[in-house]
Amino acid sequence: MPLPALHRSAALYLSWIGGLCGAVILLLADVLPFAVSFATPAAFFTCIVELELAFILLAWPLFVPGLMRETAPAPMVLVHIGALLLFALPLVLIGANVAGVGASAVLRSQALVGALAALGAGVSARFRASLPWYLLGAFWLSAVHPFWAFLEDQMGARCPGAAAYLSPFWGAAASRSDPVWAQAAVFGVTGIVLLALAARRRPA
């Protein structure tokens, strides 16, 4: 079984680690022209998880086609997902220690990141032509719909409880664990099924 090309994997991992570390530096170095009010010790872990989700939702699917050209079966992409989680683990543990969150919060947050990575890989592998629609849907569920709910909440309307189950960012920031596990289960199973279908469809 051929191994992925070194330069493709290196570009992915350097983008992953460089993006996370660079964003953390911007949050903590006070170099932005405006104050980042949410960059506090209590929210440091949540900020790191949100950064992971942003990369996985918007950038990771773009790497998958190049990785698959060098990888025989589509499910081998799961190895890259495991490597991404492993490389980010030290930063995640530092954030958990600073924020004082427990191991269960770390586990469910990384389960959500891995599940979304599997979903993005599955869509990119099985429905590559539909990848722009996937990115548009991810943007809607992650940003537009939560912002709409936030505006309604600011105007006195009751914020819909389903928002935490639809938006990965709201789910990761929720105090309850149910939204995260529900999203991780749905997205993870869907992604694995799509990768399996892509592997069956790909000629030997």
N, C-alpha and C positions, 0 to 999 in steps of 0.2 A: 504494500500500500504506500503510495508516494506521500512524502511529508509536504506540508505547505511551504511555498517559497519563502526564504528568510526575509527578503525585502518587503513582501506583502505583510507578513506577520509583524515585522519590526515597525512598519508604518502604523499599523493598527495599535500596537501596544504603546508606542511612543505618543501617539495622539491621545490615547486613553489616559495615560499617566500624566503627560504634559498638560492636557486639558484640565484634569482634576487639580493638579498642583498649582497650575497657573491661576485658575479661578479662586482657589483658596488664598493664594498670595494677594490677589486683588481685593478679596474680602477683608483681609486682616491688615494690609499694609497702609490703608487710609490714603491711597493715591488717586482715588476717583474724585471727580469734581463735586460729588454729592455724598452725603452721609448714607451709609448702608445700615439702616436701623435694625435689620433682622440678623446681622452678623454678631451675635452674642454667644457667650459660652453655652448658655442653655439651649440655643438653637444650632450649635455648631454641627452636631451629628445630622440633624435634619437637612442642613445646607449641603453637606457632603452627599447625602442620599439623593437630594434633588438634582445635584450636578451629575451624579451617575445616571439618573433617569433621563436627563436632557440629552446626554451623549448617546445613550442606548436607543432612545426614540428617534433622534434626528440624524445622527452620524453613523451609528453602527450598521444599519441596513445597507448603506452605500459601500461598505467594505465587503459585504458578503459575496457578491458576484465574483470579485477578484479572487477571494479566498477559495471559492468553489471551483474555479478553473484549475486550481492546483491540487484540489482535494477530491478523491474519487467519490465516496458516498456523501450525500448531503448531511446526514447526522454527525459527520466528523466536525461540523461547525460547532457542535456542542463542546468540543474540546477547547476551542477558542473562547467560548463563553466562560468555561471554568477557569481558564487562564486569566481572563479579564477580572473576574471576581477575586482570584488569588492575588493578583498584582495590586488591586485596590484595597485589599484587606488591612494592611498596616494603617493606611490613612483612615479607613472606616473605624478601626479599633481606637485610634487616637481620638477621633471625634466622639466615639461612644464614651471614652474615659473622661473627656472634657465636659461633655453634657451630662454625665452621670446616668446613662441609660444602661439597661441590663442586656444580657446575652439574648434574651428572647426578641428584643427589638432589633438587635443586629441581625439575627437569623431571619426574621420575617422581611426586613428591608432588603436583604441580599437575595432572598427568594423572589421578591417582586422584581428586582433588577434582572435576575437570571431568567425569569419567566418572560419578561418583556423582550429580552434579547433573543430568546427562542422564538417568540412570535415574529419579531422583525426578520430574523433569519429565515423562518418558514415562509413568510410572505415574499421575501426577496428570492428565495429558491424556487418556489412553486408558481408564483404569479409575478414574475419580474416586471412585466409590462405594466402592472397595476401598482408598482411601488410609489409613484407620485400620489396616487389616491390614498395609499396607506399613510404616507407622510401628512397629507392633508387631514385625514381622519384623526391621526395622532395629535396634530396641532389643535383641532377642534375640541377633542375630549380633554386635552391637557391644558389648554390656555383659554380658548374662546368661551366654552361652556362654563368653566369655573369663574371666569371674569364676569360673565353675565350674571351668574348666581351671586357673586360678590356685590355687584351693583344693586341687585334686587334687595340684598340684605341691608345695604347702606340706606336704601330708600324705605326701609321698614317692612319689606316682605320677608316671609319666613324662608330661610335658606333651605333648599331641598336636601333631605337627608341622603338621597341617592347620589349626590355630587361626589361624595367620598368613595363611592363604588365605581364611578365612571372615570374619574380623573386619577391617574397614577400619582400625580403630585399632591393632590388633596388626600388621597389614601395614605401616602407615606407620611404626611404631616398630621394625620388624625391621631387622636389619643387612643382610640379603640384599635384592636388588632383585626377585627372582622373584615374591614374593607381590604386590607392588604392581603390577607390569606385568600379572600374570594377572588381578587384580581389575579393573584399569583396562580391559583388553580386554573382559572379560565384561560388566561393568556398562555400559561405554560403548556397545558394539554393541547391547546390549539396549535401552538408553535411546533410541538413534537409531532403531531399528526401531519402538519404540512411538510415538515422535513422528511417524514417517512414516505409521504406521497411523492415528494420530489425525488427521493432516492429510487423509488420504483419506476418512475417515469424516465430517469436518466439512463441512456444506453450504456451497456457494459463496455 
